[in-house]
Amino acid sequence: MNITEVMFRIKTKLGLVNLASPIENLDNMILEIIDDIVVPEFSIYCPYIEPFICRTNDLECLIKTNEYEEFLLPDFKTRKLIRVDDINYDTGELSGLGAFGTMPLMQGDLVNQLLLSNAGQQLNNMMIPKLTFKYIHPRRVRIYQIYSHTKLVFDLAFEHDKSLASIPETARDSFMTLAIIEVKYRLYDTIKQYTEIHSAIGDINFKIDDWANAEQQRDDLISKWDDTYQFDLTPMYFG
């Protein structure tokens, strides 16, 4: 997705394409709604997920107890961190018992070696408990019963880029639904003042009868997402 495409689709859907609008900076108003409202709101439910791999001793340790260690995540500067979705050990480094991994070659044919290494990996996964954690906004994460000085894989949820390039095609329709509703909701009070304008080229009519219920449409959509998107979020943490 890109911002030009989204702007065109919004204006087409709302009947604002090629319309001599009396509203100054209408395009800028729509862009601000997308940047300041739609992107942050959509990112809560469908964020940009990126893995972050590091050793625990590369992070600043804020608190260390017998039950947990609390770390400060890096400052990602231009990227806004929303939450930590999951944390796992880098199991390949913990044991080396992946398919071949770092395990020395043994006697027997290749198939037996592969079966043995995979069985070792499954046993390793059973013996190493699932990490539990608590994310503390904006950059702190508390990890319980962690093996010290090991490498971890963080699944970090970021706000999408303002260019919209980070939004996947599979989420296009959901994003457009929210964007169109938010634009109607935020612009209704302004545009309703111009429902009919007489100009030198004729009458200009804004067809916004259905815009009046945009706030309810937005509330219904957010409520639906609250009920459905939570099933896609499966981090394990202590509250």
Helices and strands as residue ranges (DSSP letters): H 3-13, H 26-33, I 34-38, H 39-45, E 48-55, G 56-58, E 60-64, E 68-72, E 81-89, H 91-95, H 110-127, E 132-136, E 140-144, E 151-158, G 169-171, H 172-191, G 192-194, E 196-199, E 202-205, G 209-213, H 214-228, G 229-232
